[in-house]
Amino acid sequence: MRHLMSPLDFTTEELEQLMDLADDIQGNTQKYSQSCNGKKLATCFYEPSTRTRLSFEAAMLNLGGSVLGFSSADSSSAAKGESVSDTIRVISCYADICAMRHPKEGAPLVASLHSSIPVINAGDGGHQHPTQTLTDLYTIRSLKGEIGNMTIGLCGDLKFGRTVHSLINALVRYPNIKFVLISPEELRVPEYIREDVLEKNGIEYVEIEKLEDAMPELDILYMTRVQRERFFNEEDYLRMKDFYILTNEKMLLAKDDMMVLHPLPRVNEISVEVDDDPRAAYFKQAQNGVYIRMALILTLLEVGVC
């Protein structure tokens, strides 16, 4: 039995196999429509989510399985003080696989240690978001034909953004990746990411503040929102929230084949006018999240497809 706590839980070869499976699912949806018939996915979401929760549910339903769970801590026994370890022991009696999101870093890992079913980390605080990273990698490969040999700009909240932390951890294993880290000083990537991930692996990176300065050299621009829920006070959030806004004017500075990604939801950081640009790939990215999660569910449940 395997769990997914971090994108590093899969080797790059296993990730390629997972993405190949997602490709086959995308091209042959009907072939997989009953693969998980009789299987149940529990979605245990202790904090709000739209895309991640619904894409997990859509993935399992597309595979012919069923879904149960809760969408907030208030609607679970966590409101009564039940521990994560006790919750997962009970969930293991009802479901075959569990996707868990939790505001506390490490909570899905604790669940995995007490679970008799595979547990998927669907986001833990500001730490990791591995299935979003799988979605990002799959989208990059779909758009560029490979993962590697490119300059990737990460823009916005790089301090609290778990999607950014997971993506950096995953991408450093691929050849010739360069990062341009675009953020205000207050929202720079944590020191452990710079020292233990980037510098330790000899990855080339620069930290800058102006998005315009980075645009001409980027192959991928990964925008993120400034997350109100991660700030300790409203004043700091309001000061930071509109620091970066991607517009058509800024897009004129970019390469013709530069692609824009965003884990969503967006607030103000990408103007709606950019949606019509053929380089805007964030809604396709959201769709890809269903295919890669279908592939992940099949893989963790060790379900064979005829």
C-alpha positions in Angstrom: 0.0 0.0 0.0 1.3 3.4 -1.0 0.4 7.0 0.1 1.1 10.3 -1.6 2.4 12.9 0.8 4.9 14.7 -1.4 5.6 14.7 -5.2 9.0 13.1 -4.2 7.1 10.0 -3.2 7.2 9.0 -6.9 10.4 8.7 -8.9 10.6 10.7 -12.2 10.1 7.4 -14.0 7.0 6.7 -12.0 5.7 10.2 -12.7 6.2 9.6 -16.4 4.2 6.4 -16.2 1.5 8.3 -14.3 1.3 11.0 -16.9 1.3 8.4 -19.7 -1.7 6.8 -18.0 -3.4 10.3 -17.7 -2.8 10.8 -21.5 -4.5 7.4 -22.2 -7.4 8.3 -19.9 -7.8 11.7 -21.6 -8.0 10.0 -25.0 -10.0 7.0 -24.0 -12.4 8.1 -21.2 -14.9 5.4 -21.8 -12.3 2.6 -21.4 -11.9 3.6 -17.7 -15.5 4.4 -16.9 -16.0 1.3 -14.7 -12.5 0.8 -13.5 -13.4 1.6 -9.9 -16.8 0.2 -9.8 -17.6 -0.7 -6.1 -14.7 1.5 -4.8 -15.2 4.5 -2.5 -13.2 7.7 -2.2 -13.4 9.6 1.1 -12.7 13.4 0.7 -11.8 14.7 4.1 -11.4 18.4 3.7 -10.8 20.3 6.9 -10.5 23.7 5.0 -12.4 25.1 2.0 -11.6 23.9 -1.5 -13.3 24.0 -4.9 -11.0 22.6 -7.6 -9.1 20.1 -5.6 -12.2 18.5 -3.8 -14.4 18.6 -6.9 -11.7 17.3 -9.2 -11.1 14.4 -6.9 -14.8 13.7 -6.8 -15.1 14.0 -10.6 -12.1 11.7 -11.0 -13.6 8.9 -8.9 -17.1 9.3 -10.4 -15.5 9.2 -13.9 -13.9 5.9 -12.9 -17.3 4.4 -11.9 -16.6 4.7 -8.1 -18.5 6.6 -5.5 -17.6 9.4 -3.1 -18.3 10.2 0.6 -16.7 12.7 3.0 -17.0 16.2 4.4 -16.1 19.7 3.0 -15.2 21.5 6.2 -14.0 20.7 9.7 -17.2 22.1 11.1 -19.2 19.3 9.4 -17.1 16.5 10.8 -16.3 15.2 14.3 -13.2 17.4 14.3 -15.6 20.0 15.7 -16.1 17.7 18.7 -12.4 17.3 19.1 -11.8 14.0 17.3 -8.1 13.5 16.3 -7.0 13.0 12.7 -5.6 9.6 13.6 -9.0 8.5 15.0 -10.8 10.0 12.0 -8.7 8.1 9.5 -9.2 4.8 11.4 -12.9 5.2 11.1 -12.7 6.4 7.5 -10.7 3.3 6.7 -13.7 1.2 7.7 -15.9 3.0 5.1 -13.8 3.8 2.1 -11.0 2.3 -0.1 -8.9 5.5 -0.5 -8.8 9.0 1.1 -7.9 12.5 0.0 -7.2 14.8 2.9 -6.8 18.5 3.1 -5.8 20.1 6.4 -4.7 23.5 7.6 -2.0 21.9 9.8 1.3 20.9 8.2 1.9 17.2 8.5 -1.7 16.2 9.3 -2.1 14.0 6.2 1.2 12.3 7.1 -0.2 11.5 10.6 -3.3 10.1 9.0 -1.2 7.9 6.7 0.6 6.4 9.7 -2.7 5.2 11.2 -4.6 4.3 8.0 -5.3 0.9 6.4 -6.2 2.6 3.1 -4.1 4.8 0.8 -4.1 8.5 1.9 -3.5 11.3 -0.6 -2.3 14.7 0.8 -4.7 17.2 -0.9 -2.8 20.1 0.7 -1.5 20.7 4.3 -1.2 24.3 5.4 1.6 26.1 3.6 3.6 22.9 3.2 2.8 20.7 0.3 0.2 20.2 -2.4 1.4 17.1 -4.3 -1.6 16.5 -6.6 -1.6 20.1 -7.7 2.1 19.5 -8.6 1.2 16.4 -10.5 -1.3 18.5 -12.4 1.3 21.2 -13.0 3.9 18.7 -14.3 1.4 17.0 -16.5 0.3 20.4 -17.9 3.8 21.5 -18.6 4.6 18.2 -20.4 1.4 18.5 -22.4 2.2 22.1 -23.5 6.0 21.8 -24.0 6.4 18.1 -24.9 8.9 17.6 -22.0 9.7 18.7 -18.5 13.1 20.3 -18.4 15.3 22.7 -20.4 13.2 25.7 -19.6 13.0 28.9 -17.4 10.1 29.0 -15.1 8.9 32.2 -13.4 7.0 31.8 -10.1 5.2 34.9 -9.2 3.3 36.1 -6.1 3.1 34.5 -2.7 6.2 32.4 -2.7 6.4 32.3 1.1 3.1 30.7 2.0 2.2 29.1 -1.4 2.3 25.3 -0.9 1.8 24.9 -4.7 5.0 26.7 -5.3 6.9 24.8 -2.6 5.7 21.4 -4.0 6.5 22.4 -7.6 10.0 23.6 -6.9 10.7 20.3 -5.0 9.5 18.3 -8.0 11.1 20.3 -10.8 14.7 20.3 -9.4 14.9 16.6 -10.4 14.6 17.6 -14.1 17.5 18.7 -16.4 18.4 22.3 -17.1 15.6 24.0 -15.0 16.1 27.7 -14.1 13.8 29.5 -11.7 13.0 33.2 -11.7 11.4 33.9 -8.2 9.2 37.0 -8.5 7.8 38.4 -5.2 8.0 41.3 -2.8 10.6 40.8 -0.1 8.0 40.0 2.5 6.7 37.0 0.4 10.0 35.4 -0.8 10.4 31.7 -0.8 11.3 30.3 2.7 15.0 29.9 3.5 14.7 26.1 3.6 13.6 26.1 0.0 16.5 28.3 -1.1 19.1 26.4 0.9 17.9 22.8 1.1 16.2 22.5 -2.3 17.6 25.0 -4.8 21.2 25.5 -3.6 21.7 22.0 -2.4 20.7 20.7 -5.9 22.8 23.3 -7.7 19.7 24.8 -9.4 20.1 28.2 -11.0 17.7 30.8 -9.7 17.3 34.6 -9.3 15.0 36.6 -7.0 13.5 39.7 -8.4 10.6 42.0 -7.5 9.3 43.3 -10.9 7.3 41.0 -13.1 8.0 43.0 -16.2 11.8 42.4 -15.8 11.3 38.6 -16.0 8.7 38.3 -18.8 11.0 38.2 -21.8 13.0 35.2 -20.7 10.2 32.9 -19.3 9.0 29.7 -20.9 6.4 29.2 -18.2 4.9 31.9 -15.9 3.3 30.4 -12.8 1.1 33.0 -11.1 -0.2 32.6 -7.6 -2.6 34.6 -5.5 -1.7 36.2 -2.2 -3.5 34.0 0.3 -5.6 35.9 2.8 -6.0 32.8 5.0 -2.2 32.5 5.6 -1.7 36.1 6.9 -1.7 36.9 10.5 -3.3 40.3 10.1 -5.6 42.0 7.5 -3.3 45.0 7.1 -0.4 43.0 5.7 -2.8 41.1 3.4 -4.4 44.3 2.0 -0.9 45.8 1.4 0.3 42.7 -0.6 -2.8 41.5 -2.4 -2.6 43.6 -5.6 1.2 43.7 -5.8 1.1 41.7 -9.1 -1.5 41.9 -11.8 -0.8 40.2 -15.1 -2.3 42.2 -18.0 -2.3 42.1 -21.8 0.2 44.9 -21.7 2.6 42.7 -19.7 1.9 39.7 -22.0 3.3 41.7 -24.9 6.7 41.4 -23.3 6.6 37.6 -23.3 7.7 35.0 -25.8 5.1 33.8 -28.3 5.2 30.3 -26.8 5.4 31.3 -23.2 2.5 29.7 -21.2 0.7 31.1 -18.2 -0.3 28.7 -15.4 -2.2 29.3 -12.1 -3.3 26.8 -9.5 -6.5 28.8 -9.0 -8.5 30.3 -7.5 -7.4 33.7 -8.8 -8.4 37.0 -7.3 -6.9 40.0 -9.0 -3.5 38.7 -10.1 -4.5 37.8 -13.6 -6.8 40.2 -15.5 -9.7 38.6 -17.2 -8.6 40.1 -20.4 -5.7 37.6 -20.4 -8.1 34.7 -20.6 -8.5 35.2 -24.3 -4.7 35.0 -24.9 -3.8 31.5 -26.4 -1.0 31.4 -24.0 -3.4 31.3 -21.0 -3.5 27.7 -20.0 -4.9 27.8 -16.4 -8.3 26.5 -17.2 -6.8 23.6 -19.3 -4.6 23.0 -16.2 -7.7 22.7 -14.1 -9.1 20.1 -16.5 -5.8 18.2 -16.5 -6.2 17.9 -12.7 -9.1 15.4 -13.2 -7.1 13.2 -15.6 -4.0 13.0 -13.4 -6.1 12.4 -10.3 -7.9 9.6 -12.1 -4.5 8.1 -12.9 -3.3 8.5 -9.3 -6.4 6.8 -7.9 -6.0 3.9 -10.3 -2.3 3.6 -9.4 -2.7 3.7 -5.6 -5.6 1.3 -5.7 -3.6 -0.9 -8.0 -6.5 -1.2 -10.3 -5.8 -2.9 -13.7 -7.6 -1.9 -16.8 -8.4 -4.3 -19.6 
